[in-house]
């Protein structure tokens, strides 16, 4: 699957507002990919991601990297002694003392100086190069589905390594390239103070080699799970029979199945985690019957999964 097709599938399944950003760190002597432009003014690495998500394709050698900290972390330049010492973090009041600053610096992912010569960024759909990572700007719900897609392909949960310091350079780029695993970032002081990332947005970075499997998983999740979640199929109806905390009230529920609407598909029986339903023959037709209503926990799975809305769940008053 090529970059354009993957970008279209990602936009469709996740409902993306912004293009995923293809990012490659270019080594010395490596040919500059076609279609890139050098911005007229230096940009921070975090700013270049924001510019690329809006449709621009960029080539940034060290002279076009405005953030010396980020350029040093990416291995484009030698980091200045003042930055390496941690002194500036104290001046910005971002850390309490040099010991804490030096510990943070020692633990963050970095590339050695001179490892790379430039950064190349483009919207995934137009990227004419093989990216190292693909960076998404997402709402939390969209990030959840990207994580679900990863679990769909492997059965594994995610373990993220992140910080509120040096986010787009260290956490989204270096860490993902070094580990070969997806990582998340909430941004950092620089990324949020100098770019238009929204307060409700976060970043997820994915190794490019992982992307085709994630796209395939998202397309399968989009057949059922994603639209059901977005349609909020398990939201309870308006509450009634409200009691005060000090009053005793029955926790029992009653289930009603409209047998005229029920077609006997058996989805309620299959999905019910408490095995509340049995299939019963009524006038030579199979119908759902809540035989063990005392097991019902009011999770609303049967209500949400019934294709004909044949099931109603109510609180049983005392």
N, C-alpha and C positions, 0 to 999 in steps of 0.2 A: 504494500500500500504506500503510495507516494505522499509527500508532505501535504499537498493540496487536499487530497482525499481524507487524510487523517484530520486535518484542520476542520474540514467541513463536518466530519462525523463528530468531532469534539464539540463544535459549536452547536450542533443539532441536539446531541444527547444531554449535554450539560447546560445548554441555554446560555452560552458565554456572551458577555458584552464585549470583552476585549480579546484580541487575537492572542493565542499562545505565542511566546517569544522563543524563537530558535537562537541559541547562543553557542558560539564556538570560540575557543581561545586559539589564536593562530600562533604557530611557532615561527621562529626566525627563518626567513627564506621561503616560507610557505606562500603559495600564490594567493593573492587577494581574491575572494569570490566575486563573481560578476554581480552587478546591480547594486553594490553598496556605495554609499556616499559618506564622505568625511564631514561631520558637522562643522559649521563655521566657528562655533565656540566650544570650548571644552565642556564636557558633561561628566557628572558623577556616574558611576556604574549604575546606581539605582535610577538615576534620571534617564539613562540610555534605555533601560528596560521599559520605562513608561513611554518614551518616544517610540520605541519599536512596537509596543502593543497597539499603538494608534495607526500603524501601517507603514512606518519608515524603516528602511534598511540601512544600517550604519556600519562604518569601519572606524574604529577608534584606536590609533596607536597611542603610546604613552603620552605624547604631547596633547592629546585630546581627552585625557582623563583628568577631570578637575579635582577629584578626591585623592590626595596622596596616600591616605590610609588604604583605600580600596585598591589603588593601583599596586601598592606594595603587597597586599594580601593575594592578589591575583598573579603575582610573580612577574609583573611587567617592569617594575623598578625596584631599586633598593629602598627600603623604608627608612625615613629619616630617623636619626637618633632620638629626636624629641618625641616622635610618635612611638618609637619602639620602647622608650622608657616609661610610657604611660602618663607623663606629666600633663598632657593636654586633657586627659579624662578628669583630672582633678580641677583644672581651670574651668572646665565646662560644668563642674559640680555633678558629673555623672557617676563618679565612684568616690568612695570616702577617703582612700589613702593609696599610696603607691604599691603597697603589698597586694592589695585587692586588684589594682589595675594590672600589675605585672602577672598575677595569676590568671586573669582573664586573657591577657595577650598570649601567654604561654600555652593556653589550652585551646585557642581558636584554630581552625583549619586554615592553612596558608600554603602557597606554592613558593618555592625558593626563588629568589631574585634572578631574573633572566630566563625563567622557565618558558615564558611566552612573550610575544612581541606586539600583540594587538588583540582586541576583541572584535568579533563580528556578530551582529545582531540583525534579525529580520523577523517579520511575522511568519509563523510556521508555513502558512499557505504559499508564500512567495520565496521562501528560503532556497537558494540555489547552492546550498552546501550541506554537508552532514553535520548536524549540531552535536555538541557534547551533551548539552542539557536543553530541556524545553521548560520554560518558566511560565506558570499560569498565575494570573491575578484573579482571585476568586472570592465569592461570598462563602461563608462557612458551610452552607448546605451543599454547594458545588464541590468544595474540598472533601466533604464527607463522601460523595459519590466517587470521586477519584480514588479515595482510600478504599472504598468498597470494591472498586474495579481491581485494585491491587490484590485484595484478599480473594476475590473471585478467581484470579489466575493462580494463586499459590496456597490459599488457606491460611496465610499468615497475617497476624496483626502487625501494625506499624509501630516502630519505635523511632521517634524523631529526636534529632540532636540540633538544638537551636538556642538562640539567645536574642536579647534585645540590643545587642551590639554587633556591628558589622554584618548585617543580615544578608543583603543581596550578593555581596562579594564572598563572604566566608560560608554562610549557610546554604545559599541557593546555588552557588557555582562550585567553589572548591570542595566542600563537603560531599556534594553529589558526585562530582567527578572522581574523588578519591574512594568513595564507598561503593559506587554503583547502585545506590539505593535512593528512593524518593526521600525528599526532606521538605520540611515546612518552615516558613518564616512569617512572623507577624510584623516585619519591618524593624527599623531601628530609628534612633534619633535622627540620623542623617537622611535615611530613606523617607521618613515622614515629614521632616522639616523642609526638604528641598524638592519634593515631587508632589504630584497631584493624587497619589494613592488615597482612596477614600478611607474614612475612619472604620468602615465596616468591611473593608477588603483585607485579604491576606494573600500570601504567596505560597505556591507549591511548585517545587522543581523536580523534574523527572529525568532520569537518564534516557537519552534518545533511544537506546536499544530496547528499553522497556515499553516504549510508547505503542507499538503495534498491538501488543497483547492487551494493554489497557483500553485501547480503542475498541478492540473486538469485545472485551468484557462489557464496556459501557453500552455498546449496541445491543447486547443481550439483556442487560439490566433495564434498558429503555423500553423493552417490550412490555414489561409489567411493573417492576418494582419502582422505578423512578416516577412514572406518571401516577401510580397509586399514592406514593408519599406526597407528591405535590398536590394531589387532589384531596389530601387530608381525610382519607376514607375511614379513619377510626375515631374521629372527633365525636364525642358524646353529644346527644341532643341537649336542649336547654334543661337545666336542672329543675326538678320539682320535688315535693315532699322534703323540703330542706328542714333539717333539725339543728338545734343548737348543740355545741360540744358536750354540754352537761346532760343532754337528753339521750336516752337509749332509743335506737332505731334499728330496725331489721336491716341486715346487709344482704338479704336475699333478693334475687332478681326473678323475673318471669320472662320467658321466651315465648313469642308467638310466631308461628310460621303460617303464612298465607298459602294454603295448599293450591289455590287457584293459580297463583303466580309461580309456585315452586315447580320446576321441571325435573326434579330428581337427579340433578347433575352430581350431587354428592360432595361439592366443594366445601360446604359447611362442615361436613363430617371429616373430610380430609384435613382441613386447616385447623379445626378446633383443638387447642392444646390440652383441653380437659376431657376429651372424648365424651362430650355432652350428647351428641346426636347419634341416632340410628336411622337407617333407611327403612321405611315402613310401606307396605303395599296398601294403597287406598284406591278402590275402584279400578283394580288391575294396573295401577300406575305407582311407581316409586315416589315417595315423598319423604322429606326430611322431618324427623320427629325428635324433639328435645326430651329424650327418655331419662336423662340424668341431670336435670336442671340444677340440682343441688351442687353439682361440680362447677357451675358457671362462675367465673371470676369477673364477668362484665368487661372482658378485654376488647369486645366489639369486632373481633376478627371475622366471625361468621357474617355479621352485618355488612362489613366492608367487602368481603369476598363474594357474597351472593350476587350473581349477575343480574338477577331480576328484582332485587330489593324486596325479597319475600319474607325477610326475618326482621322482627322488631324485638327490642330488648327494653324492658321497663323495670324500674325499682318496685319491689313489692311492698306496699305500705303495711303498717302494723295497725 
